[in-house]
């Protein structure tokens, strides 16, 4: 999978959405943009899952500290 940050992916995704909504583009270009959008969404979900895992780990570690 391509290595770009969550912020970069969401920025590019918003740009694609705006282009598809506001411009009269050929169907072939719209399909390419749609496919790129799907790739970007996968990147975002992967990053969100990674962040969720880290937050869960931090929460568990805090719980262990409270037991001490």
C-alpha positions as CSV (number, residue, x, y, z in Angstrom):
1,X,0.0,0.0,0.0
2,X,1.2,3.5,-0.8
3,X,2.8,5.4,2.1
4,X,1.1,8.8,2.6
5,X,-0.2,10.3,5.8
6,X,-3.8,10.3,6.8
7,X,-3.9,14.1,6.4
8,X,-2.5,13.9,2.8
9,X,-4.9,11.1,1.9
10,X,-8.0,13.1,3.1
11,X,-6.8,16.2,1.4
12,X,-6.4,14.4,-1.9
13,X,-9.7,12.7,-1.4
14,X,-11.5,16.0,-0.9
15,X,-9.8,17.4,-4.0
16,X,-11.1,14.4,-6.0
17,X,-14.6,14.8,-4.7
18,X,-14.6,18.5,-5.5
19,X,-13.3,17.8,-9.0
20,X,-15.9,15.1,-9.7
21,X,-18.8,17.3,-8.3
22,X,-17.9,20.6,-9.9
23,X,-16.2,19.8,-13.2
24,X,-17.5,18.3,-16.4
25,X,-15.0,15.6,-16.9
26,X,-14.9,12.7,-19.2
27,X,-16.2,9.4,-17.9
28,X,-12.8,7.7,-18.3
29,X,-11.2,10.4,-16.0
30,X,-14.0,10.2,-13.5
31,X,-13.5,6.4,-13.3
32,X,-9.8,6.9,-12.7
33,X,-10.5,9.5,-10.0
34,X,-13.1,7.2,-8.4
35,X,-10.5,4.3,-8.3
36,X,-7.9,6.6,-6.8
37,X,-10.5,7.7,-4.2
38,X,-11.1,4.1,-3.2
39,X,-7.3,3.6,-2.7
40,X,-7.3,6.8,-0.5
41,X,-10.2,5.5,1.6
42,X,-8.4,2.3,2.2
43,X,-5.3,4.3,3.4
44,X,-7.5,6.3,5.7
45,X,-9.2,3.3,7.2
46,X,-5.8,1.6,7.8
47,X,-4.5,4.7,9.5
48,X,-7.6,5.0,11.7
49,X,-7.4,1.3,12.7
50,X,-3.7,1.8,13.6
51,X,-4.6,4.8,15.7
52,X,-7.5,3.0,17.4
53,X,-5.1,0.1,18.3
54,X,-2.6,2.6,19.8
55,X,-5.4,4.3,21.8
56,X,-6.6,0.9,23.1
57,X,-3.1,0.0,24.1
58,X,-2.6,3.3,26.0
59,X,-6.0,2.8,27.7
60,X,-5.0,-0.7,28.8
61,X,-1.6,0.5,30.1
62,X,-3.3,3.3,32.1
63,X,-5.7,0.8,33.6
64,X,-2.7,-1.3,34.8
65,X,-1.2,1.8,36.3
66,X,-4.3,2.6,38.3
67,X,-4.2,-0.9,39.8
68,X,-0.7,-0.2,41.3
